[in-house]
Amino acid sequence: MNLIIDGSVLVADHFSGIGHYLQGIVEQLDKELGEDENRDLNVSIVVPYKRADRLEKYHFKNITIKKIPLPMSVFRKLVVKDSLPKMDTFFGKGVYFFPDYNTWPLSEGSRAITTVHDLSFIEVPQYVDDTNAAFLKDTLDKTIKRTAKIATVTHTMKQQLMSQFNLSNERVIVTENAADTAHFYKRSETEIK
């Protein structure tokens, strides 16, 4: 099976919370792919070509990097205008994972899982930039039509998504955030002092 991941948030100029979310997922995937029972899973991260070198710091052993033959600025404009072609034409059929609300157009035979982190642009629009809120609303409407599954990080958000968009329980999955045990662990008395 092929798993293709939109890695744009990993190479963005501003490394956001969604970047941390995806980093945790792909680093763990890279470790798990080294185990024999996972040999039939091929994982690729797709990023604009001029930013692919930004992934070198992760030292992936089992994940392939695929490059979008466009600069990030052009790619982002095509995303915003919903003008991307069917992206699996370039990167192959499989399951596509999108960590940041937006789902690329895909042809029949490929499926998408898209993460929706919150609905603040609907719930508290006064705290969200108007342009960004309009983009997210439009994007989410298209994403819901295009994606097979919607992932979210809490059971509360799952319930909100199901209610707001009349989605079935099976269509929304919870993928809780995990703590990075390299930084978050029970501290010794000495460290606490």
DRENDO-1510 file (C-alpha; in Angstrom, 1 decimal, always signed):
<recs>
REC; n; res; u; v; w
REC; 1; MET; +0.0; +0.0; +0.0 .
REC; 2; ASN; +1.1; +3.5; -0.7 .
REC; 3; LEU; +0.7; +6.3; +1.8 .
REC; 4; ILE; +1.4; +9.8; +0.5 .
REC; 5; ILE; +1.7; +12.7; +2.9 .
REC; 6; ASP; +1.3; +16.4; +2.2 .
REC; 7; GLY; +4.5; +17.6; +3.9 .
REC; 8; SER; +4.0; +21.3; +3.2 .
REC; 9; VAL; +3.7; +22.2; +6.9 .
REC; 10; LEU; +7.1; +20.6; +7.6 .
REC; 11; VAL; +8.8; +22.9; +5.2 .
REC; 12; ALA; +6.8; +26.1; +5.8 .
REC; 13; ASP; +8.7; +29.3; +6.8 .
REC; 14; HIS; +6.6; +29.4; +10.0 .
REC; 15; PHE; +6.7; +26.0; +11.8 .
REC; 16; SER; +3.2; +25.8; +13.4 .
REC; 17; GLY; +1.5; +23.5; +15.8 .
REC; 18; ILE; +0.2; +21.5; +12.8 .
REC; 19; GLY; +3.9; +21.2; +11.8 .
REC; 20; HIS; +4.6; +19.6; +15.2 .
REC; 21; TYR; +1.6; +17.4; +14.8 .
REC; 22; LEU; +2.8; +16.1; +11.5 .
REC; 23; GLN; +6.4; +15.8; +12.6 .
REC; 24; GLY; +5.4; +13.5; +15.4 .
REC; 25; ILE; +3.4; +11.3; +13.0 .
REC; 26; VAL; +6.1; +11.0; +10.4 .
REC; 27; GLU; +8.9; +10.4; +12.8 .
REC; 28; GLN; +7.0; +7.6; +14.5 .
REC; 29; LEU; +6.0; +6.2; +11.1 .
REC; 30; ASP; +9.6; +6.2; +10.0 .
REC; 31; LYS; +10.5; +4.1; +13.1 .
REC; 32; GLU; +7.6; +1.7; +12.6 .
REC; 33; LEU; +8.4; +1.2; +8.9 .
REC; 34; GLY; +11.7; -0.4; +9.9 .
REC; 35; GLU; +9.8; -3.3; +11.4 .
REC; 36; ASP; +9.2; -6.4; +9.3 .
REC; 37; GLU; +5.4; -6.4; +9.6 .
REC; 38; ASN; +5.3; -3.0; +8.0 .
REC; 39; ARG; +7.4; -3.7; +4.9 .
REC; 40; ASP; +4.4; -3.7; +2.6 .
REC; 41; LEU; +3.6; +0.0; +3.4 .
REC; 42; ASN; +5.4; +2.6; +1.2 .
REC; 43; VAL; +5.3; +6.1; +2.7 .
REC; 44; SER; +6.2; +9.2; +0.8 .
REC; 45; ILE; +6.2; +12.9; +1.9 .
REC; 46; VAL; +5.4; +15.4; -0.9 .
REC; 47; VAL; +6.8; +18.9; -0.8 .
REC; 48; PRO; +7.6; +21.7; -3.2 .
REC; 49; TYR; +11.0; +21.0; -4.8 .
REC; 50; LYS; +12.9; +24.1; -3.6 .
REC; 51; ARG; +12.0; +23.1; +0.0 .
REC; 52; ALA; +12.8; +19.4; +0.0 .
REC; 53; ASP; +16.2; +20.0; +1.5 .
REC; 54; ARG; +14.4; +21.3; +4.7 .
REC; 55; LEU; +13.4; +17.6; +5.3 .
REC; 56; GLU; +17.1; +16.5; +5.6 .
REC; 57; LYS; +17.1; +17.3; +9.3 .
REC; 58; TYR; +14.7; +14.5; +10.0 .
REC; 59; HIS; +17.0; +11.8; +8.7 .
REC; 60; PHE; +14.2; +9.6; +7.4 .
REC; 61; LYS; +15.4; +6.0; +6.8 .
REC; 62; ASN; +12.1; +4.5; +5.6 .
REC; 63; ILE; +10.2; +7.4; +4.1 .
REC; 64; THR; +10.7; +8.7; +0.5 .
REC; 65; ILE; +10.7; +12.4; -0.4 .
REC; 66; LYS; +8.8; +13.3; -3.5 .
REC; 67; LYS; +9.0; +16.8; -5.0 .
REC; 68; ILE; +6.2; +19.0; -6.4 .
REC; 69; PRO; +7.8; +20.6; -9.5 .
REC; 70; LEU; +6.7; +24.1; -8.4 .
REC; 71; PRO; +8.0; +26.8; -6.0 .
REC; 72; MET; +6.0; +26.9; -2.7 .
REC; 73; SER; +4.5; +30.3; -3.6 .
REC; 74; VAL; +3.0; +29.0; -6.9 .
REC; 75; PHE; +1.9; +25.8; -5.2 .
REC; 76; ARG; +0.1; +27.7; -2.4 .
REC; 77; LYS; -1.6; +29.9; -5.0 .
REC; 78; LEU; -2.9; +26.9; -6.8 .
REC; 79; VAL; -4.1; +25.4; -3.5 .
REC; 80; VAL; -5.9; +28.6; -2.5 .
REC; 81; LYS; -7.6; +28.9; -5.9 .
REC; 82; ASP; -8.4; +25.2; -5.8 .
REC; 83; SER; -6.6; +24.8; -9.2 .
REC; 84; LEU; -4.4; +21.8; -8.6 .
REC; 85; PRO; -4.7; +18.9; -11.0 .
REC; 86; LYS; -5.5; +15.5; -9.7 .
REC; 87; MET; -2.3; +15.0; -7.8 .
REC; 88; ASP; -2.2; +11.2; -7.8 .
REC; 89; THR; -1.5; +11.5; -11.5 .
REC; 90; PHE; +2.0; +12.7; -10.5 .
REC; 91; PHE; +2.6; +10.8; -7.2 .
REC; 92; GLY; +0.7; +7.6; -7.7 .
REC; 93; LYS; -2.5; +6.0; -6.4 .
REC; 94; GLY; -2.8; +5.3; -2.7 .
REC; 95; VAL; -4.0; +6.8; +0.5 .
REC; 96; TYR; -3.2; +10.5; +0.8 .
REC; 97; PHE; -2.9; +12.1; +4.2 .
REC; 98; PHE; -3.5; +15.8; +4.6 .
REC; 99; PRO; -2.6; +17.3; +8.1 .
REC; 100; ASP; -4.0; +20.8; +7.5 .
REC; 101; TYR; -7.7; +21.0; +6.5 .
REC; 102; ASN; -7.1; +21.0; +2.8 .
REC; 103; THR; -7.5; +17.9; +0.5 .
REC; 104; TRP; -5.9; +17.9; -3.0 .
REC; 105; PRO; -8.0; +16.7; -5.9 .
REC; 106; LEU; -7.5; +13.0; -6.5 .
REC; 107; SER; -8.7; +10.6; -9.2 .
REC; 108; GLU; -10.8; +7.5; -8.6 .
REC; 109; GLY; -8.8; +4.8; -6.9 .
REC; 110; SER; -7.0; +7.1; -4.4 .
REC; 111; ARG; -8.5; +7.9; -1.0 .
REC; 112; ALA; -7.8; +10.8; +1.4 .
REC; 113; ILE; -7.7; +11.3; +5.1 .
REC; 114; THR; -7.7; +14.9; +6.1 .
REC; 115; THR; -7.1; +16.4; +9.6 .
REC; 116; VAL; -9.4; +19.1; +10.9 .
REC; 117; HIS; -7.9; +20.5; +14.1 .
REC; 118; ASP; -10.7; +22.9; +15.1 .
REC; 119; LEU; -13.6; +25.0; +13.9 .
REC; 120; SER; -12.6; +28.3; +15.4 .
REC; 121; PHE; -13.3; +30.0; +12.1 .
REC; 122; ILE; -16.9; +29.0; +12.5 .
REC; 123; GLU; -17.3; +28.9; +16.3 .
REC; 124; VAL; -15.4; +32.2; +17.2 .
REC; 125; PRO; -14.9; +34.0; +13.8 .
REC; 126; GLN; -14.2; +37.3; +15.6 .
REC; 127; TYR; -10.8; +35.8; +16.6 .
REC; 128; VAL; -9.9; +34.7; +13.1 .
REC; 129; ASP; -8.7; +36.9; +10.2 .
REC; 130; ASP; -11.6; +37.4; +7.8 .
REC; 131; THR; -9.6; +36.2; +4.7 .
REC; 132; ASN; -8.3; +33.1; +6.5 .
REC; 133; ALA; -11.8; +32.3; +7.9 .
REC; 134; ALA; -13.4; +32.5; +4.4 .
REC; 135; PHE; -10.6; +30.3; +2.9 .
REC; 136; LEU; -11.0; +27.7; +5.7 .
REC; 137; LYS; -14.8; +27.6; +5.4 .
REC; 138; ASP; -14.6; +27.2; +1.6 .
REC; 139; THR; -11.7; +24.7; +1.9 .
REC; 140; LEU; -13.5; +22.6; +4.6 .
REC; 141; ASP; -16.6; +22.4; +2.5 .
REC; 142; LYS; -14.5; +21.0; -0.4 .
REC; 143; THR; -12.5; +18.8; +1.8 .
REC; 144; ILE; -15.6; +17.1; +3.3 .
REC; 145; LYS; -16.7; +16.2; -0.3 .
REC; 146; ARG; -13.3; +14.9; -1.3 .
REC; 147; THR; -12.0; +13.0; +1.7 .
REC; 148; ALA; -12.9; +9.5; +2.7 .
REC; 149; LYS; -12.1; +10.1; +6.4 .
REC; 150; ILE; -11.7; +13.2; +8.5 .
REC; 151; ALA; -9.2; +12.9; +11.4 .
REC; 152; THR; -9.3; +15.2; +14.4 .
REC; 153; VAL; -7.4; +15.3; +17.6 .
REC; 154; THR; -10.2; +15.2; +20.2 .
REC; 155; HIS; -13.5; +13.5; +20.8 .
REC; 156; THR; -15.1; +16.9; +21.4 .
REC; 157; MET; -14.0; +18.0; +17.9 .
REC; 158; LYS; -15.3; +14.8; +16.4 .
REC; 159; GLN; -18.7; +15.5; +17.9 .
REC; 160; GLN; -18.6; +19.1; +16.6 .
REC; 161; LEU; -17.7; +18.0; +13.1 .
REC; 162; MET; -20.4; +15.4; +13.0 .
REC; 163; SER; -23.0; +17.9; +14.2 .
REC; 164; GLN; -21.8; +20.9; +12.1 .
REC; 165; PHE; -21.5; +18.9; +8.8 .
REC; 166; ASN; -23.9; +16.0; +9.4 .
REC; 167; LEU; -21.2; +13.4; +9.2 .
REC; 168; SER; -21.4; +9.8; +10.3 .
REC; 169; ASN; -19.5; +8.4; +13.3 .
REC; 170; GLU; -17.5; +6.1; +10.9 .
REC; 171; ARG; -16.4; +9.0; +8.7 .
REC; 172; VAL; -14.6; +10.9; +11.6 .
REC; 173; ILE; -11.7; +9.4; +13.4 .
REC; 174; VAL; -9.8; +10.6; +16.5 .
REC; 175; THR; -6.1; +10.7; +16.2 .
REC; 176; GLU; -5.0; +12.1; +19.6 .
REC; 177; ASN; -1.8; +14.1; +19.8 .
REC; 178; ALA; +1.0; +12.3; +21.5 .
REC; 179; ALA; +3.6; +13.9; +23.8 .
REC; 180; ASP; +7.2; +13.8; +22.6 .
REC; 181; THR; +8.8; +11.7; +25.4 .
REC; 182; ALA; +12.2; +13.2; +24.6 .
REC; 183; HIS; +10.9; +16.4; +26.1 .
REC; 184; PHE; +7.8; +15.4; +28.2 .
REC; 185; TYR; +8.5; +12.8; +30.8 .
REC; 186; LYS; +8.3; +12.4; +34.6 .
REC; 187; ARG; +11.1; +14.5; +36.0 .
REC; 188; SER; +13.4; +13.5; +38.8 .
REC; 189; GLU; +13.4; +15.3; +42.1 .
REC; 190; THR; +16.8; +16.8; +41.1 .
REC; 191; GLU; +15.5; +18.2; +37.8 .
REC; 192; ILE; +12.4; +19.6; +39.5 .
REC; 193; LYS; +14.6; +21.4; +42.1 .
</recs>
